[in-house]
Structures are given as structure tokens and as C-alpha cells.
Amino acid sequence: MPIYDYQCKSCGQRFEQLVKAGETPDCPACGVNRVERFFPSSAAVSTRRTRERALVGARRKAGAEKRDKDHAHSEYLAKEMKDHG
């Protein structure tokens, strides 16, 4: 089963989904079955420009994940200090 990139035509959410041939997934954000399939970025011809765009996207995603983890950690520490403080 291949992984495809999709974008919901209703809410605009972009997502990846592992699907069987001929199936169309529902949007994980709004549940609507109106999605458009894209070629995965890994299927594109690799040029300097596409590699730079992929790197920018990966850095943006990693930064967002780091911010989420840091926020969760600081909330945990604050709760622990409050409980034991």
C-alpha cells in the first residue's frame, strides 16, 4: 500500500495517508471525503531547489515539534513544582 499526500478541499488540511488501491481517505481534520491527491515530494525529481524546499519544510516541522515538546515539558515542571512546592 503506497503513502500519498492529500489536501482536503473543504478545510485545506494537508496530510499523508497509507491507502489501498482505489480508496480515497477521509480528511483527519474534518472527516469529509473530498480530498485531492498529490505526488509525494520524494517522487519529485531531485534538484538543488527541491532539496532546499524539502530542507526548509523539514526544519519548520522539527522546530514546531521542538516547541511543542518544550511547552509540554515546562507545563510538566510547573505542575510538579506546584504539587511538591
All heavy atoms as an XYZ file, in Angstrom:
670
protein
N       0.849     -1.181      0.000
C       0.000      0.000      0.000
C       0.892      1.240      0.000
O       1.735      1.382      0.878
C      -0.904      0.011      1.227
C      -1.978     -1.043      1.202
S      -3.173     -0.904      2.549
C      -2.169     -1.312      3.950
N       0.664      2.139     -0.933
C       1.501      3.341     -1.014
C       1.013      4.442     -0.076
O      -0.145      4.477      0.326
C       1.349      3.781     -2.473
C       0.018      3.255     -2.881
C      -0.186      1.974     -2.103
N       1.939      5.341      0.253
C       1.609      6.532      1.031
C       1.449      7.685      0.045
O       2.317      7.911     -0.796
C       2.706      6.869      2.050
C       2.821      5.763      3.096
C       2.418      8.214      2.719
C       3.924      5.991      4.102
N       0.335      8.377      0.127
C       0.070      9.515     -0.741
C      -0.099     10.775      0.090
O      -0.503     10.720      1.251
C      -1.204      9.301     -1.568
C      -1.073      8.236     -2.621
C      -1.712      7.014     -2.468
C      -0.314      8.455     -3.761
C      -1.602      6.026     -3.434
C      -0.198      7.467     -4.739
C      -0.848      6.269     -4.568
O      -0.737      5.295     -5.526
N       0.172     11.911     -0.529
C      -0.087     13.216      0.072
C      -1.457     13.673     -0.413
O      -1.780     13.529     -1.597
C       0.966     14.242     -0.359
C       2.342     13.941      0.202
O       2.424     13.244      1.219
O       3.324     14.411     -0.380
N      -2.244     14.212      0.505
C      -3.582     14.691      0.181
C      -3.782     16.091      0.736
O      -3.117     16.499      1.684
C      -4.656     13.787      0.802
C      -4.718     12.410      0.215
C      -4.007     11.363      0.777
C      -5.495     12.152     -0.901
C      -4.065     10.092      0.241
C      -5.562     10.878     -1.445
C      -4.847      9.848     -0.869
O      -4.903      8.599     -1.397
N      -4.756     16.814      0.128
C      -5.218     18.076      0.685
C      -6.732     18.075      0.623
O      -7.326     17.776     -0.421
C      -4.671     19.280     -0.075
C      -5.133     20.592      0.556
C      -4.390     21.800      0.031
O      -3.596     21.697     -0.891
N      -4.645     22.936      0.609
N      -7.357     18.394      1.743
C      -8.810     18.426      1.836
C      -9.342     19.635      1.077
O      -8.847     20.748      1.246
C      -9.244     18.481      3.298
S     -11.034     18.510      3.514
N     -10.352     19.406      0.253
C     -10.957     20.504     -0.498
C     -11.915     21.324      0.365
O     -12.270     22.429     -0.001
C     -11.698     19.957     -1.720
C     -10.762     19.371     -2.758
C     -11.545     18.856     -3.946
C     -10.607     18.276     -4.988
N     -11.354     17.779     -6.156
N     -12.303     20.784      1.516
C     -13.220     21.508      2.401
C     -12.482     22.426      3.368
O     -12.769     23.605      3.444
C     -14.078     20.529      3.199
O     -14.938     19.822      2.350
N     -11.512     21.862      4.112
C     -10.850     22.661      5.155
C      -9.405     23.036      4.812
O      -8.784     23.818      5.523
C     -10.888     21.930      6.496
S      -9.835     20.457      6.577
N      -8.835     22.444      3.748
C      -7.480     22.798      3.341
C      -6.376     22.040      4.055
O      -5.200     22.261      3.789
N      -6.728     21.131      4.964
C      -5.732     20.348      5.712
C      -4.920     19.492      4.754
O      -5.463     18.816      3.910
C      -6.444     19.459      6.733
C      -5.561     18.485      7.464
C      -4.725     19.159      8.536
O      -5.096     20.177      9.057
N      -3.604     18.574      8.846
N      -3.581     19.523      4.902
C      -2.706     18.627      4.127
C      -2.290     17.478      5.039
O      -2.008     17.685      6.217
C      -1.480     19.371      3.622
C      -1.826     20.321      2.479
C      -0.588     20.816      1.801
N       0.044     19.732      1.061
C       0.347     19.777     -0.228
N       0.090     20.859     -0.915
N       0.937     18.762     -0.812
N      -2.268     16.257      4.470
C      -1.905     15.091      5.272
C      -1.390     13.976      4.369
O      -1.587     14.009      3.160
C      -3.100     14.598      6.098
C      -4.298     14.170      5.284
C      -4.501     12.836      4.982
C      -5.217     15.098      4.830
C      -5.605     12.430      4.244
C      -6.324     14.707      4.081
C      -6.519     13.368      3.787
N      -0.683     13.016      4.981
C      -0.227     11.814      4.301
C      -1.100     10.662      4.776
O      -1.520     10.630      5.929
C       1.222     11.495      4.662
C       2.216     12.488      4.155
C       3.634     12.113      4.572
O       3.807     11.292      5.510
O       4.564     12.628      3.964
N      -1.346      9.715      3.872
C      -2.184      8.591      4.255
C      -1.729      7.345      3.502
O      -1.442      7.404      2.315
C      -3.650      8.893      3.911
C      -4.634      7.871      4.394
C      -4.842      7.946      5.891
O      -4.817      9.012      6.473
N      -5.049      6.818      6.511
N      -1.675      6.235      4.204
C      -1.398      4.937      3.612
C      -2.737      4.377      3.146
O      -3.655      4.215      3.959
C      -0.764      4.021      4.659
C      -0.374      2.629      4.222
C       0.786      2.688      3.242
C       0.035      1.802      5.441
N      -2.886      4.119      1.838
C      -4.185      3.705      1.303
C      -4.044      2.495      0.390
O      -3.004      2.259     -0.214
C      -4.866      4.843      0.512
C      -5.234      5.994      1.409
C      -4.002      5.311     -0.636
N      -5.126      1.741      0.290
C      -5.212      0.644     -0.668
C      -5.543      1.237     -2.032
O      -6.103      2.342     -2.129
C      -6.311     -0.330     -0.258
C      -6.016     -1.091      1.009
C      -7.140     -2.046      1.318
C      -6.870     -2.780      2.622
N      -7.970     -3.673      2.972
N      -5.227      0.510     -3.095
C      -5.511      0.974     -4.457
C      -7.005      1.249     -4.614
O      -7.849      0.454     -4.207
C      -5.054     -0.064     -5.468
N      -7.323      2.386     -5.181
C      -8.710      2.748     -5.448
C      -9.457      3.373     -4.285
O     -10.590      3.796     -4.445
N      -8.856      3.434     -3.093
C      -9.518      4.040     -1.939
C      -9.181      5.516     -1.843
O      -8.104      5.947     -2.239
C      -9.093      3.356     -0.643
C      -9.685      1.994     -0.440
C      -9.372      1.439      0.938
O      -8.646      2.103      1.716
O      -9.846      0.345      1.239
N     -10.101      6.281     -1.310
C      -9.881      7.694     -1.030
C     -10.141      7.909      0.455
O     -11.231      7.596      0.938
C     -10.832      8.583     -1.848
O     -10.652      8.283     -3.233
C     -10.546     10.055     -1.624
N      -9.159      8.431      1.195
C      -9.339      8.579      2.642
C     -10.213      9.783      2.998
O     -10.401     10.698      2.191
C      -7.913      8.799      3.141
C      -7.240      9.486      2.006
C      -7.837      8.873      0.761
N     -10.725      9.770      4.209
C     -11.419     10.929      4.765
C     -10.374     11.864      5.352
O      -9.321     11.429      5.822
C     -12.388     10.508      5.871
C     -13.532      9.649      5.350
O     -13.819      9.711      4.141
O     -14.118      8.906      6.156
N     -10.669     13.144      5.378
C      -9.780     14.135      5.986
C      -9.724     13.886      7.495
O     -10.774     13.796      8.141
C     -10.290     15.544      5.698
S      -9.374     16.840      6.556
N      -8.518     13.786      8.076
C      -8.431     13.550      9.522
C      -8.878     14.761     10.348
O      -9.233     14.620     11.510
C      -6.954     13.251      9.748
C      -6.247     13.837      8.593
C      -7.204     13.813      7.445
N      -8.877     15.954      9.742
C      -9.262     17.155     10.483
C     -10.779     17.343     10.538
O     -11.326     17.649     11.589
C      -8.598     18.387      9.866
N     -11.450     17.167      9.381
C     -12.888     17.463      9.352
C     -13.755     16.260      8.992
O     -14.974     16.342      9.062
C     -13.179     18.624      8.406
S     -12.919     18.249      6.652
N     -13.129     15.141      8.576
C     -13.879     13.930      8.289
C     -14.545     13.873      6.933
O     -15.212     12.898      6.601
N     -14.383     14.900      6.113
C     -15.017     14.958      4.793
C     -14.205     14.129      3.805
O     -12.988     14.048      3.888
C     -15.132     16.426      4.327
C     -15.671     16.525      2.916
C     -16.022     17.203      5.278
N     -14.876     13.520      2.836
C     -14.205     12.676      1.848
C     -14.002     13.428      0.533
O     -14.183     12.870     -0.543
C     -15.023     11.399      1.612
C     -14.236     10.379      0.821
O     -14.094     10.530     -0.380
N     -13.733      9.364      1.486
N     -13.655     14.687      0.599
C     -13.361     15.485     -0.604
C     -11.898     15.890     -0.530
O     -11.573     16.986     -0.086
C     -14.252     16.729     -0.657
C     -15.719     16.419     -0.877
C     -16.574     17.670     -1.016
N     -16.080     18.522     -2.083
C     -15.778     19.827     -1.937
N     -15.933     20.407     -0.773
N     -15.333     20.525     -2.943
N     -11.011     14.998     -0.964
C      -9.583     15.262     -0.883
C      -8.961     15.168     -2.273
O      -9.458     14.469     -3.149
C      -8.870     14.296      0.079
C      -9.364     14.484      1.498
C      -9.018     12.855     -0.354
N      -7.872     15.889     -2.450
C      -7.109     15.874     -3.695
C      -5.766     15.210     -3.419
O      -5.101     15.534     -2.440
C      -6.890     17.308     -4.184
C      -6.123     17.400     -5.472
C      -5.959     18.840     -5.933
O      -6.427     19.770     -5.247
O      -5.338     19.025     -6.986
N      -5.372     14.267     -4.259
C      -4.121     13.537     -4.067
C      -2.991     14.230     -4.811
O      -3.155     14.708     -5.924
C      -4.253     12.104     -4.564
C      -3.039     11.262     -4.227
C      -3.243      9.828     -4.587
N      -3.096      9.663     -6.018
C      -3.303      8.529     -6.667
N      -3.706      7.467     -6.020
N      -3.148      8.465     -7.957
N      -1.826     14.291     -4.168
C      -0.623     14.865     -4.748
C       0.440     13.789     -4.834
O       0.416     12.815     -4.097
C      -0.076     16.005     -3.874
C      -0.985     17.186     -3.804
C      -1.876     17.326     -2.749
C      -0.950     18.163     -4.773
C      -2.708     18.407     -2.671
C      -1.784     19.253     -4.700
C      -2.668     19.380     -3.651
N       1.405     13.989     -5.708
C       2.565     13.110     -5.722
C       3.379     13.423     -4.481
O       3.564     14.588     -4.130
C       3.424     13.345     -6.957
C       2.814     12.805     -8.205
C       2.270     13.646     -9.147
C       2.779     11.440     -8.431
C       1.707     13.152    -10.296
C       2.215     10.933     -9.591
C       1.675     11.797    -10.521
N       3.896     12.412     -3.811
C       4.738     12.684     -2.650
C       5.986     13.447     -3.073
O       6.480     13.281     -4.186
C       5.081     11.313     -2.100
C       4.620     10.322     -3.092
C       3.739     11.010     -4.077
N       6.478     14.294     -2.188
C       7.654     15.096     -2.520
C       8.861     14.223     -2.836
O       9.733     14.610     -3.594
C       7.988     16.062     -1.392
O       8.177     15.357     -0.195
N       8.898     13.006     -2.298
C      10.015     12.105     -2.582
C       9.972     11.591     -4.014
O      10.965     11.100     -4.519
C      10.016     10.934     -1.601
O       8.821     10.198     -1.737
N       8.810     11.696     -4.688
C       8.695     11.222     -6.057
C       9.152     12.277     -7.064
O       9.272     12.000     -8.241
C       7.251     10.830     -6.356
N       9.387     13.484     -6.601
C       9.786     14.568     -7.498
C      11.240     14.385     -7.928
O      12.029     13.725     -7.266
C       9.630     15.906     -6.789
N      11.562     15.002     -9.042
C      12.945     14.990     -9.498
C      13.762     15.819     -8.524
O      13.398     16.933     -8.172
C      13.046     15.579    -10.928
C      14.489     15.691    -11.353
C      12.254     14.726    -11.896
N      14.860     15.268     -8.072
C      15.679     15.948     -7.085
C      16.596     16.962     -7.761
O      17.450     16.599     -8.565
C      16.497     14.923     -6.308
O      17.280     15.577     -5.342
N      16.368     18.199     -7.433
C      17.236     19.278     -7.880
C      17.670     20.050     -6.649
O      17.170     19.817     -5.548
C      16.503     20.241     -8.841
O      15.431     20.872     -8.121
C      15.959     19.522    -10.060
N      18.571     20.957     -6.834
C      19.007     21.765     -5.697
C      17.822     22.507     -5.092
O      17.660     22.575     -3.875
C      20.089     22.759     -6.149
C      20.686     23.558     -4.999
C      21.830     24.431     -5.465
N      21.401     25.435     -6.402
C      21.020     26.677     -6.082
N      21.033     27.048     -4.825
N      20.642     27.532     -6.997
N      16.953     23.021     -5.932
C      15.796     23.783     -5.447
C      14.829     22.892     -4.659
O      14.352     23.281     -3.591
C      15.078     24.425     -6.622
C      13.935     25.298     -6.210
C      13.347     26.017     -7.392
N      12.148     26.722     -6.996
C      11.162     27.001     -7.809
N      11.239     26.674     -9.072
N      10.103     27.623     -7.373
N      14.534     21.689     -5.178
C      13.609     20.812     -4.449
C      14.222     20.333     -3.140
O      13.519     20.195     -2.143
C      13.182     19.598     -5.298
O      14.337     18.854     -5.694
C      12.387     20.014     -6.511
N      15.531     20.092     -3.125
C      16.181     19.685     -1.877
C      16.137     20.819     -0.857
O      15.911     20.584      0.332
C      17.625     19.255     -2.149
C      17.728     17.903     -2.817
C      19.153     17.398     -2.866
N      20.064     18.290     -3.549
C      20.351     18.266     -4.846
N      19.778     17.370     -5.615
N      21.208     19.110     -5.370
N      16.351     22.062     -1.308
C      16.292     23.206     -0.391
C      14.888     23.384      0.174
O      14.723     23.645      1.358
C      16.751     24.477     -1.105
C      18.242     24.506     -1.371
C      18.664     25.686     -2.235
O      17.794     26.449     -2.709
O      19.883     25.825     -2.449
N      13.872     23.234     -0.678
C      12.494     23.354     -0.195
C      12.172     22.257      0.805
O      11.505     22.499      1.817
C      11.502     23.304     -1.351
C      11.329     24.638     -2.035
C      10.150     24.609     -2.928
N      10.367     23.587     -3.949
C       9.691     23.487     -5.067
N       8.724     24.328     -5.333
N       9.947     22.535     -5.939
N      12.623     21.032      0.526
C      12.385     19.928      1.457
C      13.084     20.186      2.785
O      12.532     19.902      3.853
C      12.861     18.611      0.846
N      14.287     20.736      2.737
C      15.035     21.038      3.955
C      14.332     22.118      4.772
O      14.216     22.003      5.999
C      16.459     21.472      3.609
C      17.379     21.783      4.777
C      17.546     20.559      5.666
C      18.740     22.240      4.261
N      13.832     23.152      4.108
C      13.098     24.216      4.806
C      11.856     23.639      5.476
O      11.573     23.924      6.642
C      12.729     25.357      3.833
C      11.706     26.305      4.449
C      13.973     26.125      3.418
N      11.128     22.788      4.754
C       9.933     22.163      5.325
C      10.261     21.272      6.517
O       9.564     21.287      7.527
N      11.334     20.496      6.390
C      11.736     19.613      7.489
C      12.165     20.417      8.709
O      11.842     20.051      9.841
C      12.867     18.694      7.038
N      12.900     21.503      8.491
C      13.320     22.344      9.621
C      12.120     22.998     10.291
O      12.071     23.104     11.516
C      14.309     23.406      9.153
C      15.682     22.858      8.894
C      16.641     23.938      8.496
N      17.986     23.402      8.343
C      18.915     23.948      7.595
N      18.673     25.055      6.928
N      20.108     23.393      7.506
N      11.158     23.447      9.503
C       9.957     24.074     10.064
C       9.187     23.063     10.914
O       8.757     23.374     12.020
C       9.079     24.603      8.930
C       7.863     25.370      9.417
C       7.072     25.972      8.269
N       7.896     26.930      7.549
C       8.025     26.948      6.218
N       7.383     26.072      5.477
N       8.781     27.854      5.634
N       9.043     21.839     10.396
C       8.324     20.805     11.129
C       9.068     20.436     12.412
O       8.463     20.302     13.472
C       8.162     19.568     10.243
C       7.359     18.470     10.871
C       7.171     17.312      9.909
C       6.385     16.197     10.565
N       6.195     15.066      9.664
N      10.392     20.293     12.330
C      11.189     19.960     13.513
C      11.112     21.071     14.551
O      11.033     20.798     15.757
C      12.640     19.700     13.118
N      11.112     22.323     14.098
C      11.000     23.445     15.031
C       9.663     23.452     15.751
O       9.598     23.694     16.958
N       8.594     23.158     15.012
C       7.264     23.111     15.622
C       7.177     21.982     16.640
O       6.614     22.155     17.731
C       6.193     22.947     14.546
N       7.743     20.829     16.299
C       7.735     19.706     17.242
C       8.549     20.032     18.494
O       8.144     19.692     19.603
C       8.286     18.453     16.576
C       7.351     17.867     15.537
C       7.936     16.689     14.783
O       9.089     16.304     15.075
O       7.240     16.159     13.909
N       9.682     20.704     18.319
C      10.513     21.085     19.472
C       9.762     22.062     20.371
O       9.785     21.924     21.595
C      11.832     21.686     19.031
C      12.742     22.028     20.214
C      14.056     22.587     19.778
C      15.010     22.909     20.896
N      14.485     23.286     22.165
N       9.093     23.042     19.772
C       8.319     23.997     20.574
C       7.226     23.278     21.366
O       7.011     23.569     22.536
C       7.712     25.078     19.684
C       8.684     26.151     19.257
C       8.000     27.315     18.575
N       7.308     26.919     17.354
C       7.892     26.786     16.164
N       9.168     27.015     16.026
N       7.177     26.436     15.101
N       6.551     22.321     20.717
C       5.503     21.563     21.412
C       6.077     20.761     22.579
O       5.505     20.736     23.670
C       4.787     20.620     20.449
C       3.887     21.339     19.463
O       3.599     22.536     19.684
O       3.475     20.706     18.469
N       7.214     20.111     22.352
C       7.844     19.322     23.410
C       8.331     20.213     24.550
O       8.174     19.883     25.730
C       9.008     18.512     22.861
C       8.567     17.334     22.017
C       9.758     16.580     21.484
C       9.328     15.424     20.607
N      10.484     14.698     20.051
N       8.934     21.350     24.215
C       9.407     22.279     25.247
C       8.243     22.809     26.071
O       8.347     22.938     27.301
C      10.172     23.442     24.615
C      11.528     23.024     24.063
O      11.993     21.910     24.373
O      12.120     23.831     23.311
N       7.128     23.125     25.404
C       5.954     23.632     26.105
C       5.397     22.563     27.050
O       5.087     22.852     28.215
C       4.892     24.067     25.099
C       3.649     24.597     25.737
N       3.593     25.832     26.330
C       2.426     24.040     25.895
C       2.381     26.015     26.827
N       1.655     24.942     26.572
N       5.296     21.337     26.567
C       4.786     20.243     27.406
C       5.708     20.008     28.597
O       5.237     19.791     29.722
C       4.647     18.967     26.577
N       7.006     20.097     28.370
C       7.965     19.894     29.457
C       7.841     21.005     30.504
O       7.862     20.736     31.711
C       9.387     19.840     28.899
C      10.427     19.575     29.933
N      10.542     18.359     30.567
C      11.396     20.365     30.452
C      11.533     18.419     31.427
N      12.076     19.622     31.378
N       7.708     22.240     30.055
C       7.589     23.343     31.015
C       6.285     23.242     31.803
O       6.261     23.550     32.999
C       7.720     24.697     30.316
O       6.646     24.913     29.437
N       5.205     22.806     31.157
C       3.951     22.595     31.890
C       4.104     21.487     32.926
O       3.598     21.592     34.034
C       2.817     22.251     30.931
C       2.308     23.433     30.149
C       1.117     23.070     29.281
O       0.861     21.864     29.052
O       0.444     23.998     28.826
N       4.807     20.418     32.558
C       5.055     19.321     33.488
C       5.841     19.817     34.695
O       5.500     19.519     35.837
C       5.809     18.198     32.767
C       6.346     17.145     33.701
C       5.508     16.151     34.218
C       7.682     17.138     34.086
C       5.998     15.189     35.082
C       8.177     16.177     34.952
C       7.332     15.210     35.446
O       7.815     14.259     36.309
N       6.906     20.571     34.443
C       7.724     21.085     35.541
C       6.924     22.014     36.447
O       7.047     21.961     37.674
C       8.956     21.803     34.997
C      10.003     20.917     34.324
C      11.117     21.787     33.744
C      10.560     19.905     35.306
N       6.106     22.875     35.853
C       5.284     23.790     36.652
C       4.313     23.022     37.532
O       4.116     23.351     38.705
C       4.542     24.746     35.742
N       3.699     21.976     36.987
C       2.758     21.160     37.758
C       3.486     20.432     38.886
O       2.984     20.379     40.015
C       2.076     20.142     36.847
C       1.033     19.313     37.568
C       0.401     18.316     36.635
C      -0.652     17.485     37.285
N      -0.209     16.633     38.359
N       4.657     19.893     38.604
C       5.425     19.196     39.632
C       5.819     20.149     40.763
O       5.747     19.798     41.930
C       6.677     18.549     39.029
C       6.393     17.298     38.246
C       5.820     16.197     39.125
O       6.386     15.903     40.179
O       4.786     15.628     38.737
N       6.238     21.350     40.411
C       6.628     22.328     41.435
C       5.425     22.727     42.266
O       5.528     22.919     43.484
C       7.290     23.550     40.793
C       8.643     23.230     40.172
S       9.475     24.682     39.612
C      10.311     25.129     41.123
N       4.264     22.853     41.627
C       3.057     23.215     42.345
C       2.626     22.090     43.300
O       2.247     22.344     44.429
C       1.936     23.507     41.343
C       0.640     23.904     41.980
C      -0.420     24.159     40.923
C      -1.762     24.409     41.561
N      -2.838     24.507     40.571
N       2.723     20.844     42.817
C       2.318     19.690     43.632
C       3.247     19.449     44.795
O       2.840     19.001     45.854
C       2.237     18.425     42.765
C       1.068     18.460     41.786
O       0.170     19.315     41.942
O       1.073     17.627     40.862
N       4.547     19.736     44.602
C       5.541     19.438     45.641
C       6.098     20.708     46.311
O       6.964     20.608     47.150
C       6.714     18.630     45.052
C       6.296     17.321     44.519
N       5.929     16.259     45.318
C       6.154     16.882     43.231
C       5.599     15.230     44.558
N       5.725     15.571     43.297
N       5.599     21.829     45.877
C       6.189     23.060     46.318
C       5.659     23.645     47.545
O       6.115     24.209     48.415
